Amino acid sequence: MMGSDAQTTPETRSQTERPEAAIFSGGSRRLVVISNRVPRGDGPPGGLAVAMKDALKNRESLWFGWSGESPPEASDDVLTEQRGQTTFAVTDISADDYAGYYEGFANRMLWPAFHYRLDLSRYTESDFEAYARVNEQFAERVAPFIEPDDLIWIHDYHLIPLAAELRARGVSNRIGFFSHIPFPSPEIFHAIPHKDRLIEGLACCNLVGFQSARDRSNFERYVCTHAHGFWRSDGRISVDGCIVRSKAYPIGIDAEDFRQKALAPEVAEKADALVRAAAGRKIMLGVDRMDYSKGLPERVDAIETLFRRYPELVGQCQLIQVAPVSRGGVEAYANLRERLETAVGHVNGEFSTIDWTPIRFVANAVPREEVAAMMRVASLALVTPLRDGMNLVAKEYVAAQDPDDPGVLILSEFAGAAEQLTGALVINPHNPEEQARAISKALVMPRDERVERYRENRKVLAERDSSWWSSSFLSDLESASVDDFAAELLDAVDTVRMAE
């Protein structure tokens, strides 16, 4: 399960045994991070691991989650591994539960619904039962590791009910939850099966964080219009005897670190090769997971519209679209890839010349260094999701640019990043004409305007980086009051459980 380079031998812990690895002494409160996956010792760090780097620095912590293993019959064992000041604790999920919890309710129901695609949501009661069961198992297995003074930080849509499960087991610690994906409008959220169970999970947190003010507003409006909640005079929300604070914490990046990646000698060589291959043409860049939330077919439609409306641009620019396949086993993703390949083939067939194609489409994962090289030399980046919690590609593109001759960011108004990166050309991704006009404008934009827009965006990256994100959230969580409502919160959870 864990990497062979562990500093300590993984141990099997019973659910009732108090783990020695969880007992620490000293300074600030220990941080307990709970997420679907945890960083592997033998693999590259994932997005959450990079974002959490500053939160875990110089403090003792525990990170709990799924091991990545799904045997036919999973035990309730928890394996631990010490790396520096962080204890990583992992547990298996049975194959059947994984299929229902992860592939089913989380990614066939919640993901599309939270991205405003109820038409793609697929629900079965057995999927929800697996989702609820895995959250119960997580609570049961992590609870013995939790010390009275720990701060608990739960991440993302896979684990929305987890806080309520911890409260039901007597955990009265400060609990925070962060949603890395959008929170839908009240009308859409109201259509999700077992929505009351989801709201219960969020209400059992002291602090709920969102990527954008729009997401926070959607959550609060739902609670106060559909879940009998109300705003208190102190700005928190009361719902079913629970008191929760919600706030927007737009996630940031280490912009200087990414800039240095883009300037590394081996990256510079790749960047030079891209420039030579472009043969004087301007590079337009898209970097996305292959997901229906990313607006990929709509982007291809905009490229077709661009060349029809501005024929003088034919042969003068090229879109490099990187879109590695994700969740290939889910039907909606297979259909998306087929639709996208058809659309790209149509545009290339319509406009290609003997020495130029409008779109280079890459469906394989590209190393991060090569992405940095592409971003460094691209004249513009198209970050045009139909809906996105934040979208860090937009911020990475800004970080990679040459300050003296930067490119232009074209950004969807439905990405959380649009609330921050006001130097971008913000467009409606559903409108191919508007997107094509923005591309045309970006391709001929004067250098002075590009520099001004770049500086406006770069200032945001400096002031709201990944360190600001984690420290702001944890500072608010640490200052949250628990004594005034912990008892009634536990009573409220018991009441809900009895009603069920």
C-alpha positions in Angstrom: 0.0 0.0 0.0 2.6 2.6 1.0 5.9 3.2 -0.6 8.8 1.0 0.4 10.8 4.0 1.4 8.8 4.5 4.6 10.7 5.7 7.6 8.8 3.4 9.9 7.3 0.0 9.3 3.5 0.3 8.6 1.5 -1.1 11.5 -2.0 -2.5 11.5 -4.2 -0.7 14.0 -7.4 -1.9 15.5 -10.4 0.5 15.5 -10.3 0.6 19.3 -6.6 0.9 19.9 -5.3 4.4 20.6 -2.6 4.9 18.0 0.8 6.0 19.4 1.5 7.9 16.2 -1.3 10.2 16.9 0.0 11.4 20.3 2.2 14.5 19.9 3.3 17.2 22.2 4.2 20.8 21.7 3.3 24.1 20.0 0.4 24.7 17.7 -2.6 22.4 17.3 -2.0 19.2 15.4 -3.7 19.2 12.0 -5.7 16.2 10.8 -6.3 16.2 7.1 -8.9 13.8 5.7 -9.3 13.4 1.9 -10.2 10.6 -0.5 -6.6 10.1 -1.5 -3.4 10.7 0.3 0.1 11.5 -1.2 2.0 8.3 -2.1 5.6 8.1 -1.1 6.7 6.7 -4.4 4.8 9.0 -6.8 4.7 12.7 -7.8 2.7 14.9 -5.5 -0.9 15.5 -6.6 -2.7 18.9 -6.7 -4.0 18.7 -3.1 -0.6 17.6 -1.8 1.0 20.7 -3.5 -1.7 23.0 -2.1 -1.3 21.5 1.4 2.5 21.9 1.5 2.5 25.1 3.5 -0.3 23.9 5.8 1.8 20.9 6.8 5.1 22.8 7.1 6.6 23.0 10.6 3.6 21.4 12.3 2.8 17.9 13.4 0.0 16.4 11.3 -2.0 13.3 10.4 -3.3 12.7 6.8 -5.9 10.1 6.5 -7.6 8.6 3.4 -8.0 5.8 1.0 -5.0 3.6 0.3 -5.7 3.2 -3.4 -6.4 -0.5 -2.9 -9.9 -2.0 -3.5 -9.8 -5.7 -2.7 -12.9 -7.8 -3.0 -13.2 -7.9 0.8 -11.6 -4.9 2.5 -10.6 -5.1 6.2 -10.9 -2.3 8.6 -7.2 -2.1 9.1 -5.4 1.3 9.1 -1.8 1.4 8.0 0.5 4.3 9.1 3.7 5.7 7.8 5.8 8.5 9.2 7.3 11.1 6.8 8.8 14.0 8.6 6.3 15.5 10.9 3.3 14.0 9.1 1.8 10.6 9.8 0.0 9.2 6.7 -2.8 6.8 7.6 -4.5 4.8 4.9 -7.3 2.3 4.7 -8.7 0.1 2.0 -12.2 0.3 0.4 -13.8 -2.8 -0.9 -14.2 -3.1 -4.7 -18.0 -3.0 -4.5 -18.0 0.0 -2.2 -15.4 1.8 -4.4 -17.6 1.4 -7.4 -20.7 2.8 -5.7 -18.9 5.5 -3.6 -16.4 6.9 -6.0 -17.4 5.9 -9.5 -21.1 6.0 -8.6 -22.6 8.6 -6.3 -19.5 10.9 -6.1 -18.7 11.0 -9.8 -21.9 10.0 -11.6 -24.2 12.0 -9.3 -22.4 14.8 -7.4 -19.8 15.8 -9.9 -22.1 16.5 -12.8 -24.8 18.1 -10.5 -22.3 20.4 -8.8 -21.1 21.4 -12.3 -24.6 22.3 -13.3 -25.1 19.1 -15.5 -28.1 17.4 -13.9 -28.8 16.0 -17.4 -25.6 13.9 -17.0 -26.3 12.8 -13.4 -27.0 9.2 -12.8 -28.4 8.0 -9.5 -29.0 4.6 -7.9 -29.9 4.0 -4.2 -27.1 1.4 -4.0 -24.5 4.0 -5.1 -25.7 6.3 -2.3 -25.6 3.5 0.2 -22.0 2.8 -0.7 -21.2 6.5 -0.5 -22.7 6.8 3.0 -21.0 3.5 4.1 -17.6 4.6 3.1 -18.0 7.9 4.9 -19.1 5.9 8.0 -16.1 3.6 7.6 -13.7 6.6 7.3 -15.2 8.1 10.5 -15.0 4.8 12.4 -11.3 4.3 11.4 -10.0 7.8 11.8 -11.8 8.5 15.1 -9.3 6.6 17.3 -6.5 8.7 15.9 -8.0 12.1 16.8 -6.8 13.9 19.9 -9.0 16.4 21.8 -7.1 19.5 20.6 -6.7 18.5 16.9 -7.9 20.7 14.1 -9.7 18.5 11.5 -9.8 19.6 7.8 -11.9 17.5 5.5 -11.6 17.9 1.7 -14.0 17.8 -1.2 -17.2 16.2 -2.4 -16.3 12.6 -1.7 -16.6 13.2 2.0 -19.4 15.6 2.5 -21.2 13.5 5.2 -18.0 12.8 7.1 -18.3 15.6 9.7 -21.7 14.4 10.8 -20.3 10.8 11.1 -17.5 12.1 13.3 -20.0 14.1 15.5 -22.1 11.0 15.9 -19.1 9.2 17.3 -18.5 12.0 19.9 -15.8 14.0 18.1 -16.3 17.6 19.2 -13.1 19.1 17.7 -13.1 22.0 15.4 -13.9 20.6 11.9 -13.4 22.5 8.7 -14.5 21.4 5.2 -13.3 22.8 1.9 -15.1 22.3 -1.4 -12.6 22.2 -4.3 -15.5 22.1 -6.8 -18.4 24.6 -7.4 -21.4 24.6 -5.1 -24.5 24.7 -7.4 -27.4 27.1 -7.3 -30.2 26.2 -4.7 -32.5 25.0 -7.5 -30.0 22.4 -8.7 -28.8 21.4 -5.3 -32.5 20.8 -4.3 -32.7 18.2 -7.0 -29.9 16.0 -5.6 -31.1 12.8 -3.9 -30.3 12.8 -0.1 -29.6 16.5 -0.2 -30.6 16.7 3.5 -27.8 14.2 4.4 -25.3 16.4 2.5 -26.4 19.6 4.3 -26.3 17.8 7.6 -22.6 16.9 6.9 -21.7 20.5 6.1 -23.7 21.9 9.0 -21.8 19.8 11.4 -18.6 21.7 10.5 -17.4 24.8 12.3 -16.2 26.3 9.0 -17.1 25.5 5.4 -14.8 27.0 2.7 -15.5 27.6 -1.0 -13.5 28.7 -4.0 -15.6 31.7 -4.8 -18.1 34.2 -3.4 -20.7 32.7 -5.8 -20.3 29.2 -4.4 -20.6 30.5 -0.8 -23.7 32.5 -1.7 -25.3 29.4 -3.3 -24.7 27.3 -0.1 -26.0 30.0 2.2 -29.1 30.7 0.0 -29.9 27.0 -0.1 -29.6 26.5 3.7 -31.7 29.6 4.4 -34.4 29.0 1.8 -34.7 25.2 1.7 -33.2 23.8 4.9 -34.9 26.1 7.5 -31.6 27.8 8.4 -31.1 31.4 9.2 -28.4 34.0 9.4 -27.2 34.9 12.9 -26.1 38.4 13.9 -22.5 37.3 14.0 -22.6 36.2 10.3 -22.7 32.5 10.9 -25.7 30.3 9.9 -27.8 28.2 12.2 -29.4 25.1 10.8 -30.9 22.2 12.8 -29.2 23.2 16.0 -25.8 23.5 14.3 -23.9 26.8 13.8 -21.6 27.0 10.8 -19.5 29.8 9.3 -19.0 29.8 5.5 -16.4 31.9 3.6 -14.7 32.0 0.2 -11.0 31.0 0.2 -9.8 31.0 -3.4 -7.0 28.5 -3.7 -3.7 29.9 -4.9 -0.4 28.6 -6.3 3.3 29.1 -5.6 3.7 31.4 -8.5 7.4 31.9 -8.1 8.0 28.1 -8.0 6.1 27.6 -11.2 7.9 30.6 -12.9 11.2 28.9 -12.0 10.0 25.7 -13.6 9.2 27.6 -16.8 12.7 29.1 -16.8 14.6 25.9 -16.1 17.2 25.1 -18.8 15.6 21.8 -19.8 12.2 23.6 -20.1 13.7 26.4 -22.1 14.9 23.8 -24.7 11.4 22.5 -25.0 10.0 26.0 -25.3 12.5 26.8 -28.1 11.4 23.6 -29.9 7.8 24.7 -29.7 8.6 28.1 -31.1 10.6 26.5 -34.0 7.7 24.1 -34.8 5.3 27.0 -34.8 7.3 28.6 -37.7 6.3 32.1 -36.8 2.7 31.4 -36.0 1.2 32.3 -32.7 0.4 29.5 -30.3 -2.9 29.3 -28.6 -3.0 26.9 -25.6 -5.6 24.8 -23.8 -4.6 22.5 -20.9 -7.5 20.6 -19.3 -8.6 17.2 -18.1 -11.0 15.6 -20.5 -14.1 16.5 -18.6 -17.5 17.8 -19.8 -17.2 20.7 -17.4 -14.2 22.1 -19.3 -16.0 23.5 -22.3 -13.8 21.6 -24.8 -16.3 21.1 -27.7 -17.4 24.7 -27.2 -13.8 25.8 -27.5 -13.4 23.9 -30.8 -16.6 25.5 -32.1 -15.1 28.9 -31.2 -11.9 28.1 -33.2 -14.1 27.2 -36.2 -16.0 30.5 -35.7 -12.7 32.4 -35.5 -11.5 31.2 -38.9 -14.8 31.8 -40.5 -15.2 35.3 -39.1 -11.5 36.3 -39.5 -10.2 34.5 -42.5 -7.0 36.5 -42.4 -6.0 34.5 -39.3 -6.1 31.2 -41.2 -2.6 29.8 -41.1 -1.4 32.5 -38.6 -2.1 30.7 -35.3 -2.6 27.3 -34.0 -4.4 25.8 -30.9 -2.5 23.2 -29.0 -5.1 21.4 -26.9 -3.9 19.0 -24.2 -6.7 17.0 -22.7 -5.7 13.7 -21.1 -8.5 11.2 -20.6 -9.9 11.0 -17.1 -12.5 8.6 -15.7 -12.5 6.7 -18.9 -14.9 4.1 -17.5 -17.7 6.6 -17.0 -19.9 6.7 -20.1 -20.2 10.5 -20.2 -16.4 10.8 -20.6 -16.2 8.2 -23.4 -19.0 10.1 -25.2 -17.1 13.4 -24.7 -13.9 12.1 -26.2 -15.7 10.8 -29.3 -17.5 14.2 -29.7 -14.3 16.1 -29.3 -12.3 14.1 -31.7 -15.1 14.4 -34.3 -15.2 18.2 -33.8 -11.4 18.6 -34.1 -11.3 16.4 -37.2 -14.0 18.6 -38.7 -12.1 21.9 -38.1 -8.8 20.4 -39.3 -10.4 19.0 -42.4 -12.1 22.3 -43.2 -9.1 24.7 -42.7 -5.8 22.7 -42.9 -3.2 23.5 -45.5 -0.3 21.3 -46.6 1.9 22.8 -43.9 -0.5 23.8 -41.1 -3.4 22.4 -39.1 -5.6 24.6 -36.9 -5.7 22.3 -33.9 -3.1 19.9 -32.5 -5.0 17.6 -30.1 -3.1 15.7 -27.4 -5.2 13.1 -25.4 -2.2 11.9 -23.4 -0.9 13.3 -20.2 2.0 15.8 -20.7 4.8 16.2 -18.1 4.5 19.3 -16.0 7.8 20.7 -17.3 6.4 20.5 -20.9 3.2 22.2 -19.8 5.3 25.0 -18.3 7.2 25.3 -21.6 4.0 25.6 -23.5 2.7 28.2 -21.2 5.9 30.2 -21.4 5.6 30.6 -25.2 1.9 30.6 -25.8 0.5 34.0 -27.0 -2.8 33.2 -25.3 -4.3 30.6 -23.1 -7.9 29.5 -23.4 -9.3 28.6 -19.9 -13.0 28.4 -20.8 -14.7 25.9 -18.5 -18.5 25.8 -18.5 -18.2 25.6 -14.7 -15.2 25.3 -12.4 -14.4 25.8 -8.8 -11.2 27.7 -9.4 -9.1 26.4 -12.3 -5.4 26.7 -11.4 -4.3 26.4 -15.1 -5.3 30.1 -15.4 -3.0 31.1 -12.6 -0.1 28.9 -13.8 -0.3 30.5 -17.3 0.0 33.9 -15.7 3.0 32.8 -13.5 4.8 31.3 -16.5 4.6 34.4 -18.7 7.5 36.7 -19.6 6.8 40.0 -17.7 8.2 42.1 -20.6 6.2 40.4 -23.3 3.3 38.4 -21.8 0.5 36.6 -23.4 -3.2 37.1 -22.9 -5.4 35.0 -20.7 -8.9 34.3 -22.0 -11.1 33.1 -19.1 -14.6 31.8 -18.6 -16.8 33.9 -16.4 -18.0 30.6 -14.8 -14.5 29.7 -13.4 -13.8 30.8 -9.8 -10.6 32.4 -11.1 -12.6 35.0 -12.9 -13.4 36.6 -9.5 -9.7 37.3 -9.0 -8.0 37.5 -12.4 -9.6 40.7 -13.6 -6.8 41.3 -16.1 -8.1 38.4 -18.2 -10.4 38.7 -21.1 -13.5 37.2 -19.5 -16.0 35.5 -21.8 -19.1 33.4 -21.9 -17.9 30.0 -23.0 -21.4 29.1 -24.4 -21.1 31.9 -27.0 -18.6 30.9 -29.8 -18.9 34.4 -31.4 -17.8 36.1 -28.1 -15.0 33.6 -27.6 -13.8 34.1 -31.2 -13.8 37.9 -30.8 -11.8 37.6 -27.6 -9.2 35.4 -29.4 -9.0 37.8 -32.3 -8.5 40.7 -29.8 -5.8 38.8 -27.9 -3.8 38.0 -31.0 -3.4 41.6 -32.0 -3.4 43.2 -28.5 -0.7 45.9 -28.1 2.2 45.0 -25.8 1.5 47.8 -23.4 -2.0 46.5 -22.7 -0.8 43.0 -22.4 1.8 44.1 -19.8 -0.8 46.0 -17.9 -3.2 43.1 -17.8 -0.4 40.7 -16.8 0.7 42.9 -13.9 -2.9 43.1 -12.6 -3.1 39.3 -12.6 0.4 38.8 -11.2 -0.4 41.0 -8.2 -3.3 38.7 -7.3 -1.0 35.6 -7.6 1.5 37.3 -5.2 -1.1 38.3 -2.6 -3.3 35.2 -2.7 -0.9 32.3 -3.0 -1.1 28.8 -1.7 0.3 29.8 1.6 -2.3 32.5 2.0 -5.0 30.0 1.2 -4.1 27.4 3.8 -3.1 29.9 6.5 -6.3 31.9 6.1 -8.5 28.8 6.3 -6.7 27.3 9.3 -6.6 30.6 11.2 -10.3 31.0 10.9 -10.9 27.4 11.9 -8.6 27.7 14.9 -10.5 30.8 16.1 -13.9 29.1 15.6 -15.9 28.7 18.9 -16.9 25.2 19.7 -17.8 25.4 23.4 -21.0 27.4 22.9 -22.7 24.9 20.7 -20.8 21.5 20.7 -23.3 19.8 23.0 -26.4 20.9 21.1 -24.7 20.0 17.8 -24.2 16.4 19.0 -27.8 16.3 20.2 -28.9 17.5 16.8 -27.0 14.7 15.0 -28.5 12.1 17.4 -32.0 13.5 16.6 -31.4 13.2 12.8 -30.1 9.7 13.2 -33.1 8.6 15.3 -35.4 10.1 12.7 -33.8 8.1 9.9 
